[in-house]
Amino acid sequence: HMEQEEFVKHLFDTPRTIGGSNWNKIFRKDKILEFYDETLKICEDNLFLINYCKNIENAGYINKPLYCIFERSNSATRSDYTKLTTGLKVREKIILISRDISRESGMYAEKDFLDSCYLYYKQLQGKEDKQYALCSLELLKNYLKNNLFKVLFNSKIFWRTKLLYFITLLQTK
């Protein structure tokens, strides 16, 4: 059993404990219908989850592997590069909703967003189809530029990681 803010923190922690996906959680059916956005094809589970969390006081958690998930290399999140922009815009919404829960929750969500941008870019660096990487880098650049002070003063982002973000941006054109 944990309070809302602690649960949200664990949605974004590294290494993952609870994680931001829905496959390992149980929800009230009426809340699923209220908060799930069927128009999204990527990050819809993450957006649902943070909206759901915004409307609960506490949650339970069983730390046992009761479900096995199979991740395909050709899934929507790993192969359709055109969805990246939508996914990262949804993550920006998740940060805003997390900030509504608490300042600290927002910082954890922000850290997770920046880590995702950086990892997307690094994974695709040197690949023939760089559109995905370029899109990721552009969003990362814009986010850092528009939120420089938030990033610098986010206590959840290690100083080495902040430095890595900025070095990467300086090395790219």
C-alpha positions as CSV (number, residue, x, y, z in Angstrom):
1,H,0.0,0.0,0.0
2,M,1.4,3.4,-0.9
3,E,0.2,7.0,-1.2
4,Q,-0.5,8.6,-4.5
5,E,2.7,10.6,-4.7
6,E,4.9,7.6,-3.9
7,F,3.1,5.5,-6.5
8,V,3.6,8.2,-9.2
9,K,7.3,8.3,-8.2
10,H,7.6,4.6,-8.9
11,L,6.0,5.0,-12.4
12,F,9.1,6.9,-13.5
13,D,11.9,5.4,-11.4
14,T,15.1,3.7,-12.7
15,P,15.4,0.8,-12.6
16,R,11.7,0.3,-13.1
17,T,9.7,-1.1,-10.2
18,I,6.1,-0.5,-11.0
19,G,6.6,1.1,-14.4
20,G,4.4,3.3,-16.5
21,S,2.7,0.6,-18.5
22,N,-0.8,-0.7,-17.8
23,W,-0.2,-4.4,-18.4
24,N,0.9,-5.1,-14.8
25,K,-1.9,-3.2,-13.0
26,I,-5.6,-3.6,-12.2
27,F,-8.1,-0.7,-12.6
28,R,-11.7,0.1,-12.0
29,K,-13.6,-0.3,-15.2
30,D,-15.5,3.0,-14.9
31,K,-12.2,4.8,-14.6
32,I,-10.7,3.1,-17.7
33,L,-13.6,4.4,-19.7
34,E,-13.2,7.9,-18.2
35,F,-9.5,8.4,-18.7
36,Y,-8.4,6.2,-21.7
37,D,-7.8,8.1,-24.9
38,E,-8.5,5.7,-27.8
39,T,-7.4,8.2,-30.4
40,L,-3.8,7.8,-29.4
41,K,-1.7,5.0,-30.9
42,I,1.4,5.5,-28.8
43,C,1.9,6.4,-25.1
44,E,-1.8,6.1,-24.6
45,D,-1.2,3.7,-21.6
46,N,1.2,6.2,-20.0
47,L,-1.3,9.1,-20.3
48,F,-4.1,7.0,-19.0
49,L,-2.1,5.9,-16.0
50,I,-1.1,9.4,-14.9
51,N,-4.6,10.6,-15.4
52,Y,-5.8,7.6,-13.3
53,C,-3.2,8.3,-10.6
54,K,-4.3,12.0,-10.4
55,N,-7.7,10.7,-9.3
56,I,-6.7,8.2,-6.6
57,E,-5.5,8.7,-3.0
58,N,-3.5,5.4,-2.7
59,A,-2.7,2.2,-4.5
60,G,-1.6,-1.3,-3.8
61,Y,1.4,-3.2,-5.2
62,I,2.4,-6.8,-5.2
63,N,6.1,-7.3,-6.0
64,K,5.8,-10.7,-7.7
65,P,6.1,-11.6,-11.4
66,L,2.5,-12.7,-12.1
67,Y,2.5,-11.8,-15.8
68,C,4.9,-12.2,-18.6
69,I,5.1,-9.6,-21.5
70,F,6.6,-10.2,-24.9
71,E,8.1,-7.2,-26.6
72,R,8.4,-7.4,-30.3
73,S,11.1,-5.5,-32.1
74,N,8.6,-4.5,-34.8
75,S,6.0,-3.1,-32.4
76,A,4.5,0.4,-32.9
77,T,6.8,1.9,-30.4
78,R,9.9,0.4,-32.0
79,S,9.2,0.6,-35.7
80,D,6.9,3.4,-36.7
81,Y,9.1,6.5,-36.6
82,T,6.2,8.8,-37.5
83,K,4.6,8.2,-34.1
84,L,7.6,9.5,-32.2
85,T,6.5,13.2,-32.3
86,T,3.1,12.2,-31.0
87,G,4.6,10.0,-28.3
88,L,6.9,12.8,-27.0
89,K,4.1,15.4,-27.1
90,V,2.1,13.0,-24.9
91,R,5.0,12.7,-22.6
92,E,5.0,16.5,-22.2
93,K,1.3,16.3,-21.2
94,I,2.3,13.6,-18.7
95,I,4.8,16.0,-17.1
96,L,2.2,18.7,-16.7
97,I,-0.3,16.3,-15.1
98,S,2.4,15.0,-12.8
99,R,3.2,18.5,-11.7
100,D,-0.4,18.9,-10.8
101,I,0.0,15.9,-8.4
102,S,3.2,17.4,-6.8
103,R,6.4,19.2,-7.7
104,E,8.4,16.1,-7.0
105,S,6.2,13.9,-9.2
106,G,6.7,16.5,-12.0
107,M,10.5,16.3,-11.6
108,Y,10.4,12.5,-11.9
109,A,8.2,12.7,-15.0
110,E,10.5,15.3,-16.5
111,K,13.6,13.1,-15.9
112,D,11.9,10.2,-17.5
113,F,10.9,12.3,-20.6
114,L,14.5,13.6,-21.0
115,D,16.0,10.1,-20.6
116,S,13.6,8.8,-23.3
117,C,14.5,11.6,-25.7
118,Y,18.2,11.0,-25.2
119,L,17.9,7.2,-25.5
120,Y,15.8,7.4,-28.6
121,Y,18.4,9.6,-30.2
122,K,21.5,7.5,-29.1
123,Q,19.9,4.2,-30.2
124,L,19.3,5.6,-33.7
125,Q,22.5,7.5,-34.1
126,G,24.3,6.2,-37.2
127,K,21.2,4.4,-38.6
128,E,20.3,4.9,-42.2
129,D,16.8,6.2,-41.4
130,K,17.7,9.1,-39.1
131,Q,14.3,10.8,-39.2
132,Y,13.4,9.2,-35.9
133,A,16.6,10.3,-34.3
134,L,16.5,13.8,-35.8
135,C,12.9,14.2,-34.5
136,S,13.9,13.0,-31.1
137,L,16.9,15.3,-31.0
138,E,14.9,18.3,-32.1
139,L,12.3,17.7,-29.4
140,L,15.1,17.3,-26.8
141,K,16.8,20.5,-27.9
142,N,13.5,22.4,-27.8
143,Y,12.6,21.0,-24.4
144,L,16.0,21.8,-22.9
145,K,16.0,25.3,-24.5
146,N,12.5,26.1,-23.2
147,N,13.0,24.5,-19.8
148,L,16.7,25.1,-19.1
149,F,16.3,26.2,-15.5
150,K,13.9,23.4,-14.7
151,V,16.3,20.9,-16.1
152,L,19.3,22.4,-14.3
153,F,17.5,22.6,-11.0
154,N,15.7,19.2,-11.3
155,S,17.2,17.3,-8.3
156,K,16.0,13.9,-9.8
157,I,18.4,14.3,-12.8
158,F,22.0,13.5,-11.9
159,W,24.5,16.2,-12.7
160,R,26.4,13.8,-15.0
161,T,23.2,13.1,-17.0
162,K,22.6,16.9,-17.3
163,L,26.1,17.3,-18.6
164,L,25.6,14.4,-21.0
165,Y,22.5,16.0,-22.4
166,F,24.2,19.3,-23.1
167,I,27.4,17.7,-24.5
168,T,25.3,15.7,-26.9
169,L,23.4,18.8,-28.0
170,L,26.7,20.7,-28.5
171,Q,28.1,17.9,-30.6
172,T,25.2,17.8,-33.0
173,K,24.5,20.3,-35.8
